[in-house]
Amino acid sequence: MDRELFRQAMVKVLGGILLVGLLLFLPAGSLHYRQAWLLMGVLFVPMLAAGFVMLFKSPELLRKRLSAKEEQGEQRTVVALSGLLFIAAFVLAGLNWRFGWLILPDAVSWAAALVFLLGYVLYAEVLRENVWLSRTVEVQEGQKIIDTGLYGLVRHPMYMSTLLLFLSMPLILGSLYSFLLMLLYVPIIAKRIRNEEQVLEQGLAGYADYKRRVRYRIIPCVW
């Protein structure tokens, strides 16, 4: 096992747990916000499991995903907007619980948790299918087009899975207001996809033909 890679991964995960906890429990004013504990469970337990799998089976993929940084200005803007959106949605959910504005039934939270886990399963399948998957928009040396499995259904199955993950999180937290706010993620990710497809079409041989064969970007038969 690569001890340094393990250390980097644990620092990232523990930092994420601390950040999400602060964003949820401080606005809520209490540690009794059970929907927040549910979210942290479905978010970080599978993340840790996937991290250990990559650490032993695909350490290079884990290293690449830990250290990747966007180089394009447009994509850095997209990442920054996404980050601000998540902060706002989590804080709003905590305030919603604290003041009891409009808290969704527990059944909604548990159903959304199942959708979230489905998104994780799809994300894991994308990682398995595409060895060139990157957190950044780029064309890698030796990269080839993947057009089987999920990539035969939609061109961006990773974004299909993240859409399920991100839109289910505010529902797990029991906050309709945070869900409505998180809908802004849709135009943000649409902007990222447009830029990514331009990069791939210019730098990846055969991508234009792949776009003609697989019509839908992230939602089969819809978009």
Buried (B, 14 or more C-beta within 10 A) or exposed (E): EBEEBBEBBEEBBEEBBEEBBEBBBBBBEEEEBEBBEBBBEBBBEBBEEBBBBBBEEBBEBBBBBBEEEBEBEEBEBBBEBBEEBBEBBBBBBBBBBBEEEEBBEEEBBEBBBEBBBBBBEBBBBBBBBBBBBBBBBBBBEEBEBBEEEBBBBBBBBBBBBBBBBBBBBBBBBBBBBBBEBBEBBBEBBBBBBEBBBEBBEEEBEEBEEBBEEBEBBBEBEEE
